[in-house]
Amino acid sequence: TVRFFGGWDFEPADAQSRNPGAVGYSKGVPMGGDLTTAPEGRAPTFLVAALRDPIGANLDRYQIVKGWLDENGETREEVYDV
């Protein structure tokens, strides 16, 4: 199970929540959602939570893939290990 949220108000303590879904929906939008217009001078923050299958292998890492079009219209991508 993976949960990914974006918003403007996540804090480091939110990552320790026993209910990341409640925090994610109250402070942001789920993956695939649309963020509201950015507050002046602010960058988005993200909340990621994952649960491994209890009878499967351990989780190695989260990877967040950022994709965008550059000023020439070329597709770009960067992978972040979390």
PDB file of N, CA, C and O in Angstrom:
ATOM      1  N   THR A   1       0.842  -1.173   0.000  1.00  0.00           N
ATOM      2  CA  THR A   1       0.000   0.000   0.000  1.00  0.00           C
ATOM      3  C   THR A   1       0.884   1.232   0.000  1.00  0.00           C
ATOM      4  O   THR A   1       1.762   1.372   0.851  1.00  0.00           O
ATOM      5  N   VAL A   2       0.656   2.123  -0.951  1.00  0.00           N
ATOM      6  CA  VAL A   2       1.415   3.370  -1.039  1.00  0.00           C
ATOM      7  C   VAL A   2       0.448   4.540  -1.002  1.00  0.00           C
ATOM      8  O   VAL A   2      -0.597   4.519  -1.653  1.00  0.00           O
ATOM      9  N   ARG A   3       0.805   5.564  -0.231  1.00  0.00           N
ATOM     10  CA  ARG A   3       0.018   6.786  -0.189  1.00  0.00           C
ATOM     11  C   ARG A   3       0.964   7.943  -0.461  1.00  0.00           C
ATOM     12  O   ARG A   3       2.051   8.011   0.111  1.00  0.00           O
ATOM     13  N   PHE A   4       0.549   8.855  -1.335  1.00  0.00           N
ATOM     14  CA  PHE A   4       1.377  10.006  -1.703  1.00  0.00           C
ATOM     15  C   PHE A   4       0.476  11.226  -1.791  1.00  0.00           C
ATOM     16  O   PHE A   4      -0.523  11.222  -2.511  1.00  0.00           O
ATOM     17  N   PHE A   5       0.836  12.272  -1.053  1.00  0.00           N
ATOM     18  CA  PHE A   5       0.051  13.500  -1.024  1.00  0.00           C
ATOM     19  C   PHE A   5       0.964  14.696  -1.268  1.00  0.00           C
ATOM     20  O   PHE A   5       2.135  14.680  -0.889  1.00  0.00           O
ATOM     21  N   GLY A   6       0.427  15.720  -1.896  1.00  0.00           N
ATOM     22  CA  GLY A   6       1.129  16.983  -2.066  1.00  0.00           C
ATOM     23  C   GLY A   6       0.317  18.098  -1.454  1.00  0.00           C
ATOM     24  O   GLY A   6      -0.913  18.078  -1.497  1.00  0.00           O
ATOM     25  N   GLY A   7       0.998  19.066  -0.886  1.00  0.00           N
ATOM     26  CA  GLY A   7       0.299  20.198  -0.276  1.00  0.00           C
ATOM     27  C   GLY A   7       1.278  21.306   0.053  1.00  0.00           C
ATOM     28  O   GLY A   7       2.445  21.258  -0.338  1.00  0.00           O
ATOM     29  N   TRP A   8       0.796  22.300   0.772  1.00  0.00           N
ATOM     30  CA  TRP A   8       1.609  23.464   1.119  1.00  0.00           C
ATOM     31  C   TRP A   8       1.961  23.506   2.597  1.00  0.00           C
ATOM     32  O   TRP A   8       2.766  24.341   3.011  1.00  0.00           O
ATOM     33  N   ASP A   9       1.378  22.627   3.403  1.00  0.00           N
ATOM     34  CA  ASP A   9       1.500  22.760   4.857  1.00  0.00           C
ATOM     35  C   ASP A   9       2.004  21.521   5.589  1.00  0.00           C
ATOM     36  O   ASP A   9       1.904  21.461   6.814  1.00  0.00           O
ATOM     37  N   PHE A  10       2.541  20.531   4.880  1.00  0.00           N
ATOM     38  CA  PHE A  10       3.041  19.351   5.590  1.00  0.00           C
ATOM     39  C   PHE A  10       4.270  19.713   6.416  1.00  0.00           C
ATOM     40  O   PHE A  10       5.087  20.540   6.009  1.00  0.00           O
ATOM     41  N   GLU A  11       4.385  19.089   7.567  1.00  0.00           N
ATOM     42  CA  GLU A  11       5.506  19.290   8.478  1.00  0.00           C
ATOM     43  C   GLU A  11       6.180  17.946   8.715  1.00  0.00           C
ATOM     44  O   GLU A  11       5.541  16.912   8.517  1.00  0.00           O
ATOM     45  N   PRO A  12       7.451  17.916   9.134  1.00  0.00           N
ATOM     46  CA  PRO A  12       8.142  16.646   9.388  1.00  0.00           C
ATOM     47  C   PRO A  12       7.378  15.715  10.340  1.00  0.00           C
ATOM     48  O   PRO A  12       7.401  14.497  10.161  1.00  0.00           O
ATOM     49  N   ALA A  13       6.715  16.270  11.334  1.00  0.00           N
ATOM     50  CA  ALA A  13       5.972  15.438  12.297  1.00  0.00           C
ATOM     51  C   ALA A  13       4.829  14.674  11.630  1.00  0.00           C
ATOM     52  O   ALA A  13       4.418  13.626  12.129  1.00  0.00           O
ATOM     53  N   ASP A  14       4.309  15.182  10.512  1.00  0.00           N
ATOM     54  CA  ASP A  14       3.208  14.498   9.818  1.00  0.00           C
ATOM     55  C   ASP A  14       3.624  13.105   9.343  1.00  0.00           C
ATOM     56  O   ASP A  14       2.787  12.207   9.251  1.00  0.00           O
ATOM     57  N   ALA A  15       4.901  12.923   9.045  1.00  0.00           N
ATOM     58  CA  ALA A  15       5.388  11.626   8.566  1.00  0.00           C
ATOM     59  C   ALA A  15       5.348  10.567   9.662  1.00  0.00           C
ATOM     60  O   ALA A  15       5.455   9.376   9.370  1.00  0.00           O
ATOM     61  N   GLN A  16       5.198  10.977  10.904  1.00  0.00           N
ATOM     62  CA  GLN A  16       5.147  10.033  12.023  1.00  0.00           C
ATOM     63  C   GLN A  16       3.717   9.668  12.416  1.00  0.00           C
ATOM     64  O   GLN A  16       3.515   8.896  13.353  1.00  0.00           O
ATOM     65  N   SER A  17       2.747  10.199  11.732  1.00  0.00           N
ATOM     66  CA  SER A  17       1.343   9.963  12.062  1.00  0.00           C
ATOM     67  C   SER A  17       0.975   8.491  11.897  1.00  0.00           C
ATOM     68  O   SER A  17       1.456   7.821  10.983  1.00  0.00           O
ATOM     69  N   ARG A  18       0.126   8.001  12.782  1.00  0.00           N
ATOM     70  CA  ARG A  18      -0.391   6.636  12.661  1.00  0.00           C
ATOM     71  C   ARG A  18      -1.499   6.569  11.613  1.00  0.00           C
ATOM     72  O   ARG A  18      -1.933   5.480  11.238  1.00  0.00           O
ATOM     73  N   ASN A  19      -1.956   7.724  11.142  1.00  0.00           N
ATOM     74  CA  ASN A  19      -3.009   7.766  10.127  1.00  0.00           C
ATOM     75  C   ASN A  19      -2.617   8.765   9.039  1.00  0.00           C
ATOM     76  O   ASN A  19      -3.173   9.862   8.978  1.00  0.00           O
ATOM     77  N   PRO A  20      -1.650   8.391   8.168  1.00  0.00           N
ATOM     78  CA  PRO A  20      -1.184   9.339   7.148  1.00  0.00           C
ATOM     79  C   PRO A  20      -2.270   9.750   6.159  1.00  0.00           C
ATOM     80  O   PRO A  20      -2.207  10.842   5.595  1.00  0.00           O
ATOM     81  N   GLY A  21      -3.255   8.899   5.945  1.00  0.00           N
ATOM     82  CA  GLY A  21      -4.339   9.261   5.033  1.00  0.00           C
ATOM     83  C   GLY A  21      -5.128  10.456   5.542  1.00  0.00           C
ATOM     84  O   GLY A  21      -5.451  11.365   4.777  1.00  0.00           O
ATOM     85  N   ALA A  22      -5.440  10.455   6.838  1.00  0.00           N
ATOM     86  CA  ALA A  22      -6.191  11.568   7.426  1.00  0.00           C
ATOM     87  C   ALA A  22      -5.387  12.863   7.342  1.00  0.00           C
ATOM     88  O   ALA A  22      -5.933  13.914   7.007  1.00  0.00           O
ATOM     89  N   VAL A  23      -4.089  12.788   7.645  1.00  0.00           N
ATOM     90  CA  VAL A  23      -3.233  13.974   7.558  1.00  0.00           C
ATOM     91  C   VAL A  23      -3.137  14.430   6.098  1.00  0.00           C
ATOM     92  O   VAL A  23      -3.250  15.620   5.803  1.00  0.00           O
ATOM     93  N   GLY A  24      -2.927  13.475   5.198  1.00  0.00           N
ATOM     94  CA  GLY A  24      -2.779  13.810   3.781  1.00  0.00           C
ATOM     95  C   GLY A  24      -3.992  14.505   3.206  1.00  0.00           C
ATOM     96  O   GLY A  24      -3.862  15.514   2.513  1.00  0.00           O
ATOM     97  N   TYR A  25      -5.184  13.970   3.490  1.00  0.00           N
ATOM     98  CA  TYR A  25      -6.398  14.579   2.943  1.00  0.00           C
ATOM     99  C   TYR A  25      -6.725  15.906   3.623  1.00  0.00           C
ATOM    100  O   TYR A  25      -7.334  16.776   3.001  1.00  0.00           O
ATOM    101  N   SER A  26      -6.334  16.081   4.886  1.00  0.00           N
ATOM    102  CA  SER A  26      -6.654  17.336   5.570  1.00  0.00           C
ATOM    103  C   SER A  26      -5.719  18.475   5.176  1.00  0.00           C
ATOM    104  O   SER A  26      -6.102  19.643   5.247  1.00  0.00           O
ATOM    105  N   LYS A  27      -4.476  18.140   4.755  1.00  0.00           N
ATOM    106  CA  LYS A  27      -3.503  19.181   4.435  1.00  0.00           C
ATOM    107  C   LYS A  27      -3.111  19.238   2.964  1.00  0.00           C
ATOM    108  O   LYS A  27      -2.339  20.111   2.565  1.00  0.00           O
ATOM    109  N   GLY A  28      -3.631  18.318   2.150  1.00  0.00           N
ATOM    110  CA  GLY A  28      -3.199  18.301   0.757  1.00  0.00           C
ATOM    111  C   GLY A  28      -4.138  17.527  -0.138  1.00  0.00           C
ATOM    112  O   GLY A  28      -5.318  17.353   0.167  1.00  0.00           O
ATOM    113  N   VAL A  29      -3.588  17.063  -1.253  1.00  0.00           N
ATOM    114  CA  VAL A  29      -4.356  16.282  -2.220  1.00  0.00           C
ATOM    115  C   VAL A  29      -3.596  14.992  -2.520  1.00  0.00           C
ATOM    116  O   VAL A  29      -2.368  14.970  -2.453  1.00  0.00           O
ATOM    117  N   PRO A  30      -4.317  13.911  -2.853  1.00  0.00           N
ATOM    118  CA  PRO A  30      -3.642  12.649  -3.159  1.00  0.00           C
ATOM    119  C   PRO A  30      -2.970  12.682  -4.531  1.00  0.00           C
ATOM    120  O   PRO A  30      -3.247  13.550  -5.359  1.00  0.00           O
ATOM    121  N   MET A  31      -2.083  11.716  -4.746  1.00  0.00           N
ATOM    122  CA  MET A  31      -1.410  11.583  -6.035  1.00  0.00           C
ATOM    123  C   MET A  31      -2.457  11.614  -7.147  1.00  0.00           C
ATOM    124  O   MET A  31      -3.473  10.924  -7.075  1.00  0.00           O
ATOM    125  N   GLY A  32      -2.199  12.415  -8.165  1.00  0.00           N
ATOM    126  CA  GLY A  32      -3.134  12.569  -9.280  1.00  0.00           C
ATOM    127  C   GLY A  32      -4.081  13.741  -9.108  1.00  0.00           C
ATOM    128  O   GLY A  32      -4.776  14.126 -10.049  1.00  0.00           O
ATOM    129  N   GLY A  33      -4.114  14.317  -7.892  1.00  0.00           N
ATOM    130  CA  GLY A  33      -4.982  15.462  -7.639  1.00  0.00           C
ATOM    131  C   GLY A  33      -4.339  16.751  -8.112  1.00  0.00           C
ATOM    132  O   GLY A  33      -3.179  16.758  -8.523  1.00  0.00           O
ATOM    133  N   ASP A  34      -5.084  17.830  -8.055  1.00  0.00           N
ATOM    134  CA  ASP A  34      -4.595  19.146  -8.458  1.00  0.00           C
ATOM    135  C   ASP A  34      -4.365  20.009  -7.227  1.00  0.00           C
ATOM    136  O   ASP A  34      -5.273  20.221  -6.423  1.00  0.00           O
ATOM    137  N   LEU A  35      -3.133  20.507  -7.091  1.00  0.00           N
ATOM    138  CA  LEU A  35      -2.840  21.442  -6.008  1.00  0.00           C
ATOM    139  C   LEU A  35      -3.469  22.793  -6.314  1.00  0.00           C
ATOM    140  O   LEU A  35      -3.614  23.180  -7.473  1.00  0.00           O
ATOM    141  N   THR A  36      -3.838  23.501  -5.257  1.00  0.00           N
ATOM    142  CA  THR A  36      -4.330  24.861  -5.430  1.00  0.00           C
ATOM    143  C   THR A  36      -3.159  25.755  -5.835  1.00  0.00           C
ATOM    144  O   THR A  36      -2.006  25.325  -5.808  1.00  0.00           O
ATOM    145  N   THR A  37      -3.452  26.969  -6.200  1.00  0.00           N
ATOM    146  CA  THR A  37      -2.406  27.922  -6.564  1.00  0.00           C
ATOM    147  C   THR A  37      -1.444  28.093  -5.399  1.00  0.00           C
ATOM    148  O   THR A  37      -1.861  28.182  -4.244  1.00  0.00           O
ATOM    149  N   ALA A  38      -0.157  28.137  -5.709  1.00  0.00           N
ATOM    150  CA  ALA A  38       0.877  28.232  -4.681  1.00  0.00           C
ATOM    151  C   ALA A  38       0.778  29.539  -3.915  1.00  0.00           C
ATOM    152  O   ALA A  38       0.618  30.605  -4.510  1.00  0.00           O
ATOM    153  N   PRO A  39       0.873  29.455  -2.584  1.00  0.00           N
ATOM    154  CA  PRO A  39       1.005  30.702  -1.820  1.00  0.00           C
ATOM    155  C   PRO A  39       2.302  31.398  -2.224  1.00  0.00           C
ATOM    156  O   PRO A  39       3.262  30.737  -2.617  1.00  0.00           O
ATOM    157  N   GLU A  40       2.337  32.694  -2.133  1.00  0.00           N
ATOM    158  CA  GLU A  40       3.504  33.486  -2.544  1.00  0.00           C
ATOM    159  C   GLU A  40       4.787  32.977  -1.893  1.00  0.00           C
ATOM    160  O   GLU A  40       4.879  32.884  -0.669  1.00  0.00           O
ATOM    161  N   GLY A  41       5.777  32.649  -2.726  1.00  0.00           N
ATOM    162  CA  GLY A  41       7.089  32.246  -2.233  1.00  0.00           C
ATOM    163  C   GLY A  41       7.167  30.855  -1.625  1.00  0.00           C
ATOM    164  O   GLY A  41       8.151  30.544  -0.954  1.00  0.00           O
ATOM    165  N   ARG A  42       6.175  30.016  -1.832  1.00  0.00           N
ATOM    166  CA  ARG A  42       6.151  28.683  -1.217  1.00  0.00           C
ATOM    167  C   ARG A  42       6.327  27.602  -2.264  1.00  0.00           C
ATOM    168  O   ARG A  42       5.864  27.738  -3.397  1.00  0.00           O
ATOM    169  N   ALA A  43       6.999  26.529  -1.881  1.00  0.00           N
ATOM    170  CA  ALA A  43       7.132  25.342  -2.716  1.00  0.00           C
ATOM    171  C   ALA A  43       6.284  24.244  -2.089  1.00  0.00           C
ATOM    172  O   ALA A  43       6.093  24.246  -0.873  1.00  0.00           O
ATOM    173  N   PRO A  44       5.768  23.303  -2.884  1.00  0.00           N
ATOM    174  CA  PRO A  44       4.959  22.242  -2.299  1.00  0.00           C
ATOM    175  C   PRO A  44       5.804  21.313  -1.439  1.00  0.00           C
ATOM    176  O   PRO A  44       7.012  21.174  -1.634  1.00  0.00           O
ATOM    177  N   THR A  45       5.135  20.685  -0.487  1.00  0.00           N
ATOM    178  CA  THR A  45       5.742  19.635   0.325  1.00  0.00           C
ATOM    179  C   THR A  45       4.957  18.361   0.085  1.00  0.00           C
ATOM    180  O   THR A  45       3.823  18.398  -0.392  1.00  0.00           O
ATOM    181  N   PHE A  46       5.567  17.235   0.419  1.00  0.00           N
ATOM    182  CA  PHE A  46       4.947  15.948   0.113  1.00  0.00           C
ATOM    183  C   PHE A  46       4.944  15.044   1.333  1.00  0.00           C
ATOM    184  O   PHE A  46       5.824  15.125   2.190  1.00  0.00           O
ATOM    185  N   LEU A  47       3.942  14.185   1.394  1.00  0.00           N
ATOM    186  CA  LEU A  47       3.822  13.184   2.441  1.00  0.00           C
ATOM    187  C   LEU A  47       3.716  11.830   1.752  1.00  0.00           C
ATOM    188  O   LEU A  47       2.821  11.611   0.936  1.00  0.00           O
ATOM    189  N   VAL A  48       4.633  10.921   2.082  1.00  0.00           N
ATOM    190  CA  VAL A  48       4.667   9.593   1.480  1.00  0.00           C
ATOM    191  C   VAL A  48       4.584   8.557   2.595  1.00  0.00           C
ATOM    192  O   VAL A  48       5.272   8.673   3.609  1.00  0.00           O
ATOM    193  N   ALA A  49       3.745   7.550   2.405  1.00  0.00           N
ATOM    194  CA  ALA A  49       3.658   6.450   3.361  1.00  0.00           C
ATOM    195  C   ALA A  49       3.479   5.153   2.585  1.00  0.00           C
ATOM    196  O   ALA A  49       2.789   5.124   1.567  1.00  0.00           O
ATOM    197  N   ALA A  50       4.092   4.098   3.058  1.00  0.00           N
ATOM    198  CA  ALA A  50       3.960   2.801   2.391  1.00  0.00           C
ATOM    199  C   ALA A  50       3.986   1.696   3.423  1.00  0.00           C
ATOM    200  O   ALA A  50       4.680   1.791   4.436  1.00  0.00           O
ATOM    201  N   LEU A  51       3.229   0.649   3.162  1.00  0.00           N
ATOM    202  CA  LEU A  51       3.231  -0.551   3.987  1.00  0.00           C
ATOM    203  C   LEU A  51       3.629  -1.723   3.116  1.00  0.00           C
ATOM    204  O   LEU A  51       3.099  -1.892   2.018  1.00  0.00           O
ATOM    205  N   ARG A  52       4.540  -2.517   3.586  1.00  0.00           N
ATOM    206  CA  ARG A  52       4.944  -3.694   2.829  1.00  0.00           C
ATOM    207  C   ARG A  52       3.963  -4.828   3.091  1.00  0.00           C
ATOM    208  O   ARG A  52       3.235  -4.811   4.084  1.00  0.00           O
ATOM    209  N   ASP A  53       3.947  -5.794   2.214  1.00  0.00           N
ATOM    210  CA  ASP A  53       3.174  -7.006   2.404  1.00  0.00           C
ATOM    211  C   ASP A  53       3.794  -7.747   3.594  1.00  0.00           C
ATOM    212  O   ASP A  53       4.999  -7.999   3.584  1.00  0.00           O
ATOM    213  N   PRO A  54       3.015  -8.101   4.612  1.00  0.00           N
ATOM    214  CA  PRO A  54       3.604  -8.718   5.803  1.00  0.00           C
ATOM    215  C   PRO A  54       4.285 -10.068   5.531  1.00  0.00           C
ATOM    216  O   PRO A  54       5.111 -10.509   6.329  1.00  0.00           O
ATOM    217  N   ILE A  55       3.953 -10.717   4.430  1.00  0.00           N
ATOM    218  CA  ILE A  55       4.627 -11.986   4.135  1.00  0.00           C
ATOM    219  C   ILE A  55       5.591 -11.862   2.958  1.00  0.00           C
ATOM    220  O   ILE A  55       6.093 -12.864   2.448  1.00  0.00           O
ATOM    221  N   GLY A  56       5.847 -10.617   2.529  1.00  0.00           N
ATOM    222  CA  GLY A  56       6.746 -10.383   1.400  1.00  0.00           C
ATOM    223  C   GLY A  56       8.081  -9.818   1.851  1.00  0.00           C
ATOM    224  O   GLY A  56       8.394  -9.791   3.041  1.00  0.00           O
ATOM    225  N   ALA A  57       8.843  -9.376   0.899  1.00  0.00           N
ATOM    226  CA  ALA A  57      10.167  -8.798   1.167  1.00  0.00           C
ATOM    227  C   ALA A  57      10.028  -7.420   1.810  1.00  0.00           C
ATOM    228  O   ALA A  57       8.978  -6.784   1.722  1.00  0.00           O
ATOM    229  N   ASN A  58      11.097  -6.970   2.455  1.00  0.00           N
ATOM    230  CA  ASN A  58      11.118  -5.626   3.022  1.00  0.00           C
ATOM    231  C   ASN A  58      11.127  -4.591   1.901  1.00  0.00           C
ATOM    232  O   ASN A  58      11.536  -4.875   0.775  1.00  0.00           O
ATOM    233  N   LEU A  59      10.668  -3.387   2.232  1.00  0.00           N
ATOM    234  CA  LEU A  59      10.741  -2.279   1.277  1.00  0.00           C
ATOM    235  C   LEU A  59      12.174  -1.765   1.245  1.00  0.00           C
ATOM    236  O   LEU A  59      12.791  -1.585   2.295  1.00  0.00           O
ATOM    237  N   ASP A  60      12.702  -1.531   0.067  1.00  0.00           N
ATOM    238  CA  ASP A  60      14.065  -1.024  -0.067  1.00  0.00           C
ATOM    239  C   ASP A  60      14.092   0.496   0.019  1.00  0.00           C
ATOM    240  O   ASP A  60      14.913   1.061   0.742  1.00  0.00           O
ATOM    241  N   ARG A  61      13.199   1.163  -0.715  1.00  0.00           N
ATOM    242  CA  ARG A  61      13.145   2.628  -0.723  1.00  0.00           C
ATOM    243  C   ARG A  61      11.890   3.074  -1.461  1.00  0.00           C
ATOM    244  O   ARG A  61      11.252   2.306  -2.182  1.00  0.00           O
ATOM    245  N   TYR A  62      11.562   4.349  -1.251  1.00  0.00           N
ATOM    246  CA  TYR A  62      10.553   5.010  -2.067  1.00  0.00           C
ATOM    247  C   TYR A  62      11.312   5.743  -3.157  1.00  0.00           C
ATOM    248  O   TYR A  62      12.418   6.232  -2.929  1.00  0.00           O
ATOM    249  N   GLN A  63      10.728   5.817  -4.322  1.00  0.00           N
ATOM    250  CA  GLN A  63      11.281   6.662  -5.372  1.00  0.00           C
ATOM    251  C   GLN A  63      10.168   7.573  -5.885  1.00  0.00           C
ATOM    252  O   GLN A  63       9.070   7.122  -6.214  1.00  0.00           O
ATOM    253  N   ILE A  64      10.477   8.849  -5.944  1.00  0.00           N
ATOM    254  CA  ILE A  64       9.545   9.826  -6.487  1.00  0.00           C
ATOM    255  C   ILE A  64      10.109  10.275  -7.826  1.00  0.00           C
ATOM    256  O   ILE A  64      11.263  10.694  -7.911  1.00  0.00           O
ATOM    257  N   VAL A  65       9.294  10.189  -8.867  1.00  0.00           N
ATOM    258  CA  VAL A  65       9.723  10.560 -10.206  1.00  0.00           C
ATOM    259  C   VAL A  65       9.033  11.865 -10.581  1.00  0.00           C
ATOM    260  O   VAL A  65       7.806  11.952 -10.620  1.00  0.00           O
ATOM    261  N   LYS A  66       9.847  12.872 -10.854  1.00  0.00           N
ATOM    262  CA  LYS A  66       9.339  14.181 -11.273  1.00  0.00           C
ATOM    263  C   LYS A  66       9.518  14.290 -12.785  1.00  0.00           C
ATOM    264  O   LYS A  66      10.617  14.092 -13.303  1.00  0.00           O
ATOM    265  N   GLY A  67       8.446  14.602 -13.479  1.00  0.00           N
ATOM    266  CA  GLY A  67       8.518  14.786 -14.923  1.00  0.00           C
ATOM    267  C   GLY A  67       8.035  16.174 -15.291  1.00  0.00           C
ATOM    268  O   GLY A  67       7.127  16.703 -14.650  1.00  0.00           O
ATOM    269  N   TRP A  68       8.627  16.774 -16.317  1.00  0.00           N
ATOM    270  CA  TRP A  68       8.236  18.107 -16.753  1.00  0.00           C
ATOM    271  C   TRP A  68       8.712  18.357 -18.178  1.00  0.00           C
ATOM    272  O   TRP A  68       9.527  17.607 -18.717  1.00  0.00           O
ATOM    273  N   LEU A  69       8.197  19.408 -18.768  1.00  0.00           N
ATOM    274  CA  LEU A  69       8.655  19.869 -20.071  1.00  0.00           C
ATOM    275  C   LEU A  69       9.570  21.067 -19.839  1.00  0.00           C
ATOM    276  O   LEU A  69       9.212  22.000 -19.120  1.00  0.00           O
ATOM    277  N   ASP A  70      10.752  21.037 -20.452  1.00  0.00           N
ATOM    278  CA  ASP A  70      11.664  22.165 -20.290  1.00  0.00           C
ATOM    279  C   ASP A  70      11.262  23.300 -21.225  1.00  0.00           C
ATOM    280  O   ASP A  70      10.255  23.215 -21.927  1.00  0.00           O
ATOM    281  N   GLU A  71      12.068  24.369 -21.224  1.00  0.00           N
ATOM    282  CA  GLU A  71      11.740  25.561 -22.023  1.00  0.00           C
ATOM    283  C   GLU A  71      11.708  25.291 -23.523  1.00  0.00           C
ATOM    284  O   GLU A  71      11.131  26.072 -24.280  1.00  0.00           O
ATOM    285  N   ASN A  72      12.329  24.179 -23.964  1.00  0.00           N
ATOM    286  CA  ASN A  72      12.309  23.804 -25.388  1.00  0.00           C
ATOM    287  C   ASN A  72      11.208  22.797 -25.716  1.00  0.00           C
ATOM    288  O   ASN A  72      11.110  22.330 -26.851  1.00  0.00           O
ATOM    289  N   GLY A  73      10.380  22.463 -24.725  1.00  0.00           N
ATOM    290  CA  GLY A  73       9.317  21.496 -24.929  1.00  0.00           C
ATOM    291  C   GLY A  73       9.773  20.052 -24.852  1.00  0.00           C
ATOM    292  O   GLY A  73       9.014  19.141 -25.182  1.00  0.00           O
ATOM    293  N   GLU A  74      11.017  19.834 -24.416  1.00  0.00           N
ATOM    294  CA  GLU A  74      11.556  18.479 -24.274  1.00  0.00           C
ATOM    295  C   GLU A  74      11.130  17.879 -22.937  1.00  0.00           C
ATOM    296  O   GLU A  74      11.078  18.571 -21.920  1.00  0.00           O
ATOM    297  N   THR A  75      10.828  16.589 -22.953  1.00  0.00           N
ATOM    298  CA  THR A  75      10.451  15.879 -21.741  1.00  0.00           C
ATOM    299  C   THR A  75      11.676  15.655 -20.866  1.00  0.00           C
ATOM    300  O   THR A  75      12.711  15.195 -21.347  1.00  0.00           O
ATOM    301  N   ARG A  76      11.560  15.977 -19.588  1.00  0.00           N
ATOM    302  CA  ARG A  76      12.633  15.776 -18.623  1.00  0.00           C
ATOM    303  C   ARG A  76      12.107  14.922 -17.475  1.00  0.00           C
ATOM    304  O   ARG A  76      10.904  14.846 -17.227  1.00  0.00           O
ATOM    305  N   GLU A  77      13.053  14.278 -16.778  1.00  0.00           N
ATOM    306  CA  GLU A  77      12.666  13.418 -15.674  1.00  0.00           C
ATOM    307  C   GLU A  77      13.801  13.382 -14.658  1.00  0.00           C
ATOM    308  O   GLU A  77      14.975  13.350 -15.026  1.00  0.00           O
ATOM    309  N   GLU A  78      13.441  13.388 -13.381  1.00  0.00           N
ATOM    310  CA  GLU A  78      14.417  13.226 -12.313  1.00  0.00           C
ATOM    311  C   GLU A  78      13.817  12.270 -11.278  1.00  0.00           C
ATOM    312  O   GLU A  78      12.640  12.371 -10.932  1.00  0.00           O
ATOM    313  N   VAL A  79      14.648  11.338 -10.791  1.00  0.00           N
ATOM    314  CA  VAL A  79      14.213  10.345  -9.811  1.00  0.00           C
ATOM    315  C   VAL A  79      14.844  10.679  -8.471  1.00  0.00           C
ATOM    316  O   VAL A  79      16.057  10.868  -8.371  1.00  0.00           O
ATOM    317  N   TYR A  80      14.013  10.749  -7.446  1.00  0.00           N
ATOM    318  CA  TYR A  80      14.475  11.026  -6.093  1.00  0.00           C
ATOM    319  C   TYR A  80      14.280   9.783  -5.234  1.00  0.00           C
ATOM    320  O   TYR A  80      13.168   9.263  -5.135  1.00  0.00           O
ATOM    321  N   ASP A  81      15.350   9.305  -4.615  1.00  0.00           N
ATOM    322  CA  ASP A  81      15.232   8.241  -3.624  1.00  0.00           C
ATOM    323  C   ASP A  81      14.878   8.883  -2.287  1.00  0.00           C
ATOM    324  O   ASP A  81      15.551   9.811  -1.837  1.00  0.00           O
ATOM    325  N   VAL A  82      13.828   8.387  -1.663  1.00  0.00           N
ATOM    326  CA  VAL A  82      13.374   8.961  -0.391  1.00  0.00           C
ATOM    327  C   VAL A  82      13.695   7.978   0.723  1.00  0.00           C
ATOM    328  O   VAL A  82      13.403   8.247   1.888  1.00  0.00           O
TER     329      VAL A  82
END
